[in-house]
Amino acid sequence: MASTPTCTRFTDEYQLFEELGKGAFSVVRRCMKIPTGQEYAAKIINTKKLSARDHQKLEREARICRLLKHPNIVRLHDSISEEGFHYLVFDLVTGGELFEDIVAREYYSEADASHCIQQILEAVLHCHQMGVVHRDLKPENLLLASKSKGAAVKLADFGLAIEVQGDQQAWFGFAGTPGYLSPEVLRKDPYGKPVDMWACGVILYILLVGYPPFWDEDQHRLYQQIKAGAYDFPSPEWDTVTPEAKDLINKMLTINPAKRITASEALKHPWICQRSTVASMMHRQETVDCLKKFNARRKLKERNFYKGSSTCRPQYSYYSFSGAPESGVYPRIKPVMKAEIGTTTRGCSSLNYAVRGVQLKNMFSSQQESTESSNTTIEDEDVKARKQEIIKVTEQLIEAINNGDFEAYTKICDPGLTAFEPEALGNLVEGMDFHRFYFENALSKSNKPIHTIILNPHVHLVGEDAACIAYIRLTQYMDGGGMPKTMQSEETRVWHRRDGKWQNVHFHRSGSPTVPTRWVPAGRGSCSHAAPPRGREPGAWGFVPALGPAAGHRRLCGKRRQIPGQVSQTPATGQQGVVLENQGPPDQGDAPQG
């Protein structure tokens, strides 16, 4: 059988030149399209090193970038897969970062800031019209097309972008950069396009004074500030900013996303569309000075306090791109760390002056600062948050079982739920009827207290909308004689997210089917097996093996006498079991004979 020919379109059509940047699984190189001589930036991804989720993210980024065609967005011209590598061919933008260009200018005014944010808003509006939310708007992703005066601002890096339907609000995961995250993301509420407008508000604030509206050394306190919308316009630097500029910032930094200004509305704001008559033309030297230090601090890897003039605030410490070019040639490679750091006080603390010499020394010192700062990226935090989400919904499902609440159970489970469990006797059960029987005939009829513990949960994320969790489940209950007992099972559940809600689509439980026996008083020579307590999942109370009562006795008890509730071990294998007892009154006549 003939093998499929390997695609060589990129190597046939493009010539590669010097490296512009480098990441963990990718490298950016200047390239030229041979037939036309046009230069581009090629992001080359080593697909052999990518996980299944990384492949999905790559496909999503390419799909989104192909949608976006706007003069203020870095354009994707080609997407080519060859054996072991994927090539994304972007505009070659050589102007560097917008913020770096501003500090090199001899003149910078409110009107200039208005022109900058207008271009950013034009890009955001196009994204939103195309059903795309960027989710990572920040200075590093605002580039200039060239070094020419008046070059267009280009929005870059759609690695965290998502696709939404209209004004859809849903939980798409915890992603972004700390100082630019919106309150709804931090609250883990459903979100959508308004998150980009919040980030625009943060960017505009920085454009006007050179420092951000929210900062704190401690990331938790930073997040508390953002959720509370705790920013202000302190003197003296804000005294010279026009009320219209402050009004636009307030509309962008509105806590309630439903009331937050949209990109379309912002472009119609007087400070934007009537710039020549509304925005101040006064040169803002102190803003430029603060912005220089803000830019420098973004590049540093150690956490320090900012040393500056009386009008400059302590700034964030950003973790820089590993091997990324200073010129800002797109595509930028993701930084290892994005957390921003600052102080807990508004205005300039007296500490800025008291320890100025120490700060100046520390600013350029090696990494000898506090290690409180996390070295995880927001995407890593997103993974942790998603795993916790799976654990939480699993706990909710088990709680519904413990409460005998079939209605709550069905809301968490897919109607076509499949299951392998001991009570099905090796058969794959599909649908809810099998489980309904136990809810209606056993679980809902018991009122004894139940306590369930999930031990050692391991969550595997399978793409954006699927996950698998494996864990040990311990269930504590009171038997018919008032004694505490414990059961154990090993379980695996597969979850799928539909319309923003997780549903259990399959589970697999270990164990053996129950031998339906009853409680026997001590001394009768029989094992005290029992009917299951309330709290076991439908059909999930099988711990006595179907090997006959004597075998069941040996496996569960191991010895003649068992302390109630004690986990036992068989002498031969050391296998654990538990003594189960009937929740009803003793009935000696039905006892199995050993």
N, C-alpha and C positions, 0 to 999 in steps of 0.2 A: 504494500500500500504506500503510495507516494506521500511524503511528509508535506505539511502545509508550508509554503515558502515564507521565510522570515521577512517581515517588513523592514525596509531600509530607507524609507522615504526621507527621514531627517538627514541621515548621513549622505544621501544622494543630493538633497536640495540645499543643505546649509553647510557653511564652513565655520568651525569653532575657533575662537581666539582666546584671549586671556580670561582668567578667573576673576569674577567681580565679587563673589561672596560664597560662603560655604555654611551648610547646616549639617545636622546629624545624618540625614538620608539624601541630601541634595546639594547641588553646587550650581551657582549661577555664572554663566560665561557669556561674554559678548559673542555674537554670531552674525553672519551675513548670509542673506538668501542669494545663492549663486546666480540665478537667472536675472535678478534685478539689481543686485549690489546694495540693497537696503539692509541697514543694520538693525539688529534686535538684541534683546536679552533673553537667553535661553535658560530656563530653570530645568535642570536635569535631575530627575528623581530616580534613585536606585530602587526599583520595585521589588527586587529580591529580598530586601530588608524590611519591607512593609508588612504590617499585620493586616488582617482582613478589614479591620476598622479604618486603618490608614488608607487602604485602597478605596474604601467608600468615601473618605474625606477628600481624597485626591480627585475622584470622579465628580464629587459635589462642587469642589472649587472650580474645576474646568467647566462644568456645566453652567455655573453661575457667571463665570467670566465671559463665556461665549454670549450670554444674554446682554451684557452691558456694553453699549457703544455710545460713548459720550466724551466730549473734549476734555472733561475734568476727571476722567477715570482712566487709569492705565489699562490699555486694551490688550486682550489676548488675541493674537493673530492666528495661532495654530496650536493644536494639541495632537501629538503623535506618540504612539506606543510602538516601541521596538523591543526585541528580546532583552529582558532584564532592566530596561530603562523606559521612562516616560518623559517626553520633552514638552514643556509649555513655553511657547514663543511669545514674549511680551514686547510692548514698546520699550525701546531703550531710552530711559529718561535720565538725563545727565546733569540736571540742575541741583541735585542734592535735596536736603530737607528744607521745607518752607521756613521753619524756625531758625535754621542756621543762616539762611539768606537774609532774614529780617535783621539779625544782629550785625550783619555786614553792611547794612545800608547807612547812608549818611543822614537820611531823613525818614522818619516813621511816625505816622499820625493815626488818630482814630479812623480817619477816612481810609487809610491803608488797611487797617484791621477789618473795616467793613467790606472792602473789596475782597480780602482773603476769605472771610467767612461766607461771603456771597458765593464764591466759586465752590467752596465746600458744600454749601447747601444745595447748589445746583447738582452736584454729584450725588448727594444723598437723595434728593428728589427723584432723580433718574432711577436710582436703586429701588426706591420705594414704589415707583410706578411700575417697575418690572417685577415686583414681588420679592425683592431681596432686602434683607436686613444685614448690615455690615457687621455689627456687634463688637468691632474693635477700632473705632475711631479714636485717634490719638496723634500727637505730633509726629511720631516716627512714620506714620502711614500717609503723611501729607508731603508730597514731593513736588518739585518743579520740573517742567518739561525740558528746560535747558537753562543755561547760565545767562541767557539774554535778559535784558531789562524788560519787565512786564511779562515774563514767561508764565504760562498757565499753571495753576495749581492742579496736581493730579492726585486723586485718591487711589491708594494702593493696598495690596495685601487682603485678599478675600478668603484667607484660609479658615476664618471662623464664621464666615457669612452663612446665612440660612435662607431658605425659600419659604415664603408665607403666602397664604391666600387672602387677598384683600386686607382687611383690618384684623385678621386672625390674631388672637392672643392665646398662647399656649406655653407650656414649660419646655423650652428647647435645650435645657442644660445651663450650667453655670460657666459662662465663658466671657472673656474680655480682659481688661487690664484694671487693677484695683481702683485707682483714682478716678477712672472714667465709667465705672459701673453705675447703673441706675438703681434707685431704691427698690424697684420691683424685682430686679434680678437678685439683689441681696436678700430680699424677703422670700425668694424662691416662689414668687407669684407668677402666673401666666404673663407673658410679655410679647412684644412685637416691635413695630416700627418706632414707637416713641423712645426706645432705648438709645437709638442713634441721635435723637434730638437732645437728650440729656448730655451725651458726650459732646455734642456741638456746643452746648452751654459751657461746659468745662473748658473747652478749647478757646472759646471766645473770651472767657474770663482771663485766661493766660495771655491771649493776644493783647489784651488791654493793659495789664499791669506786670506781666512777666512771671507770675507765680500762680499756683492753682487755688481753687476755692476750698478744697478739702485736703487736709493732711493730718497725720499723726504718726508717731513712731510705731505705735501698736496698730496692727492691721485691723483688729477687732474694733478698736475705738474709731479708726478711720471709717469703717463700715457703719458704725453707729451715727457718725456725723452725716454721712451721705443719706442714710435712711431718714434722718431727722431734717434733712435739708439745711443743716447748720452752717451757713456761709454768711458773709456780710461784705460791705464795701467800706473798709476802714480808711481813715485819713492818714496821711495827706494825699496819697497817690490817687485815690478815687474821687477826690474833690474836683479834679480837673476833667473827669469823664462826664459826658453829657447824660442827662436823665434818660434820653431815648435808648442809649446803649445799655444802661442798667435795666431798663424796662424789658429789653429783648432778652437779656440774661435771665431775669426773673421768670419770664415766660418759658424759657428753655429748661430752667432748673425748677420746674414745678413738680412737686412730689407725686401728685396724682397723674398717672400717664394719660388718663382720659381727658384731662384739662390742659395737658402740655401742648405747646404750640407745634404745629406740623411744619415740615420743610416748605410746603407751598405757602403757608401763612407767614412764615418767617421771611420769605423772599419779598413779601408785600409790606413788611414792616418799614415805617418811615426811615429808620436808621440805615436800612439796606437800599431801598428803592429811591430814596430822596437824599442820598449820601452827600451830594454837593452842598446842600443847604442845611442839613441836620447834623452830620458828623463833624466833629472838631478837626481843624487842619493843623493844630498846634503840634510841634515836634515833641515826642515823648521819650526823652533821653533816659529817664530813670526806668522806663519800661524796657528799653533796649539793654540797659545795664543789668537789670534783674534777669532778663531773658537769656543773656550770655551765661550767667551763672546757673540758671535753670537748665540750659542745654548741657553745660559741663557736668552738672550733677546727674543728668540722665545717663551719661556715659560711664559713670563710675560704678564699680562693683561693691565697694564698701559703703557702709552706712555712716554718715556724718551729719553734723548740724551745718547749716548753711551760714557762711560769714558774709555779711553784706552791709549795705547802707541802711539808714534808719527807715527807709521806705520799702526795703526788700524783705520778704518773708522767708523763713526757713523752707528749703525746697526738698523735693522728693529725691531719693536715690534710685536710679534705674539701673537695671542690669543690661549691659550692652550686648549687641549682636556679636556672636562668636565669628570672627573673621569677616564680618560684614563691611563693605566699603564705606568709608566716610563720605564719599560723594553722594551717597543715597541712590545709587543706580538700582532701579527696580529689577527683579523682585528682591525684597528684603528677606533675610533669613530670620526666622523666629528667634527671639532672645530666650535664654534659659530661664530668666527671671524677669518679671514685670512689676514687682511690687514697688510702690512708692512710699517714701518715708519722710517724715517731717517733724513738727513739734505739736504739742497739745494746746498751745495758747494762740489766741488771736493777736495779731500785731507782733512787733519785735520784742522779744523777751530781753530783760536786762542781761541775761546770760550771754546774749550775742556780743555784748560789749565786755563783760567781765572776763570771758575766757577767749577773747578774740585771737590771741596768739596761739593758744592751744588748738583752736579750730583750724587756723591756717595751716598748722603743722599736720593735723590729722587729715585735712582735705586731700593731701597727696601722699599720705602714708600707705603702707601695705595693709593687708586685710587683718587689722588688729582690733576691729570694733566688735561690738556686741554681736552674738550669734543668734539673737532673738529672731532676726529676719528669716523668713522661710525661703528655701531655695527651690520650691516647687512652682511650676507654672500654673496659671489659672486653668489650663486644660487638665493638668494633673488633679487640681482641686475639683474640677468638673467630674472627672472619673470617680473620685472619692465620693462626691455628692450623689452621683448616679448609683453607685454601689449601695450607699446608705439608703437610697430611695427603694431599692429592691428589697433590702433587709426589712425596711419599715412596712412595705406592702405585704411581705410574707407574714410578718407579725400580725398585721390586720386580718389576714385570711385565717390564721390560726385562732385568733380571738373570736372570729365569727363561728368557728367550729366549737370552741369551748362554750360559747353562749348558746349553741344550738340555733343560731340565727341563719336559716337557709336563705332568706332574702338578701342579707348582707353578703353571704357566701357567693350567691349567683352574680352579684354585682362585680365581684373581684375575679370571677372565673369566666372563661370563654364558654359560650353555650356548647361548643363542640369539644370541651375538655376531654383529653385522653389520659388514661392512668393505668399503670401497672402496680398492683398492690396485692398483698397476700390473699385477701378475701375474694379476689377475682380468679383465684386458682390458676394463675398462669395466663389468663386471658387479658387482652387489651380492652379495657372498658372505655366506651366513648359516650359523651353526653352526660346529662345531669341526673337522669332517672335512677341510676344505680346509687348515687350518693343521696338523693332525696329520701330513699327508703330509710336510711339510718337517721337522718335528721328528724323525720316524722315519727319514727317508731322507737327511737332510743334517746338521741341527744336532747330533744326538747322535753323529755319526761323526767329528766334528772335535775335536781337543784343543788347537788353537792358542789363545794368549791373546787375549782380547777386552777392550776398554775402551770404554765408552760414556759420552758426556757429553750432558746435556740443557742446551741453551742457551736463554736468554730465555723461560722458561716463563711463560705467561699463563693464570691460572685464573679462570674465571667460575663463581660459585656460583649455582645455579639452585634456590632453595628450600633446605630443610634437608637433603634427601637426594639431590641431584643436582648434578653439576658438569661443566664442560668445560675441558679443558686443551689449549693449543696451544703447540708448542715446535719447536725445531730439534734434531735428533738427529745427533750426530757419533759414528761408530763407528770405532775404531782397531783394526787387526789386523795380523798378520804374514802376508805372502804366502808362496807355495811356495818362493820364493827367499830367504826370510828377511828381506825388506825390509818396513819398516812402511808401512802404507797407511791411508787415511782415506776413509770414505764419509759422505755427508750426505743427510738426508731431512727434509722438513717434515711434521709429524704433528699430528693433532688426535684427542683421545680424549674420549669421553663416559662419565662414571662415574655409577653409581647405587648408593646404599647400601641394602642389605637386611639386616635382622637385625643391624644394627650393623657390617656389613662392606661395604667398597666393592668393586664389581665393574665391570669394563669392559664396556659394552654395545654400543659402536660405536667404530670408529676409521677415519680417513681419512688416507691417505699420498700424498704427491706422488711424482713420478718416472715412469720409463718401464720397460716390461718388459725383462728381460735378453735379449741376443742370446747364446745359448750358444756361446761360443768358448773357445779355449784359449790358453795362454801361448805367445808366439813370441819367440825370442831377438832381441836387438837387431840391427838391420841387415837384417831380412827385409822391411822396408817395411810391416809390418802393426801395427796397434794391439795392445797387450798387454792385452786384455780378459780377463775370467776368470769362472769360476764363483764364486758368492758365498762369503764366509768364514762360519764359524760365528759366530752372534751376530746375524745378520739375522733379523727376525721372519719367520715362515712366509710364503714368497712375497714377501719384502720386499727382495730384493736387486737390484731393477731400476734400474740407473743408465745402462745403455747403451741409447739409444733404438732402437726397432724401425724403423730407416730404412735398414737394410743396413749392412754392415761399413764401407764407406767413409765414409758419413755419420756412423756412430758414431765412427769415428776422428777425423774433423774436430771433432765436438762435444766429445769428451772430451779430445783432446790439443791441438788447435789448432795445434801445431807438429809437426815430424817427430820430435823427440826430447823426451821428458818425463822429468824427474827423478823417480825412484820416490817415491811418496807425496805428490808436490806437487800442490796444487790448481791446475788449469789454467783458462784462460779462452779462449774463442773470440775471434779478432780482431774479428769482425764485431759480436758482441753482448755480449761480455764475460761471457757466461754461464759459471758455474762448473761444473766437472766434476772427476772424479778418475780416475786410472789404476787399473784393477783387474786383478789377475793371478790365474792359476790357482794353486790350492794344491797341485796335483799336479806331476809331472815334465813337462818340455817334450815336446810332441808336435807337431813342425813340420808334419806332414802335414795336420793339421786346421786350420791357420791360415787365417783369411779373407783373401782377396786384396783389396787396396785398389786 
